Amino acid sequence: MMKNRALISILLAVAAIAVLGYQYWSGYFSPASETVPPTGEVREFEVTAKTWEFNLRTIEVDAGDTVVLRVTGLDDGVGSGHGFALPDFRVNEMIREGQTLTIEFVADKIGTFTFSSRSPVEQDTAP
C-alpha cells in the first residue's frame, strides 16, 4: 500500500512539473496564434548596453514593421557580456564589449512585449 502511494505521489509530481514546463517553454518556442503580415516598413534603433541597463527603455513600432536593432556593448557587464532577450520574437543574443550586433525581426504580433538583459534560457541552448 505504501509503495502505491509513493508511486502515485511521484507520478503526480512529474505530471505537474511537465505541465508547468510545457506552459513556460511553449510561450518561448511556439509562434503566436495570431500573427500580423509584414507591412514593408522598417524601423531602426541604436541600442547601447552597459552594466544592468540599455539606453532605450521603450521601443514602439507598428504591428507588421520590420525592426532592426543595432545593439552595442559599451562594457562586458559583469564579465560575460550582455544578454539581449525578447522571447516573444525568438530573440536571444549575447553582446560583448565593443561588439555591435544587428538583430532583425518582424513585429508580427500585437501587444506589449518585454526585452531584458537576461536570457530565459542558457546562451548555448538558444533557439
PEHU-V711691 format. One record per residue. RES is the residue in one small letter. D_LAST is the distance of its C-alpha to the last C-alpha in Angstrom with 1 decimal. Layout:
BEGIN
RES:D_LAST + RES:D_LAST
END
This chain:
BEGIN
m:45.0 + m:43.2 + k:40.8 + n:40.0 + r:39.3 + a:37.1 + l:35.1 + i:34.8 + s:33.7 + i:30.9 + l:29.8 + l:29.8 + a:27.8 + v:25.1 + a:25.1 + a:24.9 + i:21.9 + a:20.1 + v:20.9 + l:19.9 + g:16.6 + y:15.9 + q:17.1 + y:15.0 + w:11.5 + s:12.4 + g:12.8 + y:9.3 + f:7.6 + s:10.9 + p:12.5 + a:15.7 + s:18.8 + e:20.7 + t:19.6 + v:21.8 + p:22.4 + p:22.1 + t:25.4 + g:25.3 + e:25.9 + v:24.1 + r:24.0 + e:23.4 + f:23.3 + e:23.9 + v:22.3 + t:23.4 + a:22.0 + k:24.4 + t:24.7 + w:23.7 + e:24.0 + f:23.0 + n:25.9 + l:24.8 + r:24.7 + t:24.4 + i:23.1 + e:24.7 + v:24.0 + d:25.1 + a:23.0 + g:22.1 + d:22.3 + t:20.0 + v:19.0 + v:19.0 + l:18.6 + r:19.9 + v:19.2 + t:21.6 + g:21.8 + l:25.5 + d:25.3 + d:23.0 + g:22.9 + v:23.9 + g:23.3 + s:19.7 + g:18.9 + h:17.4 + g:14.1 + f:13.5 + a:11.5 + l:12.0 + p:10.0 + d:12.2 + f:11.0 + r:7.2 + v:8.4 + n:7.8 + e:10.1 + m:12.9 + i:16.4 + r:19.4 + e:23.1 + g:24.4 + q:21.1 + t:20.4 + l:17.0 + t:16.9 + i:14.2 + e:15.0 + f:14.2 + v:16.7 + a:17.9 + d:18.2 + k:18.9 + i:22.1 + g:22.3 + t:21.8 + f:18.4 + t:18.0 + f:16.2 + s:16.6 + s:16.8 + r:15.2 + s:11.6 + p:11.2 + v:9.2 + e:10.2 + q:9.3 + d:9.0 + t:6.5 + a:3.8 + p:0.0
END
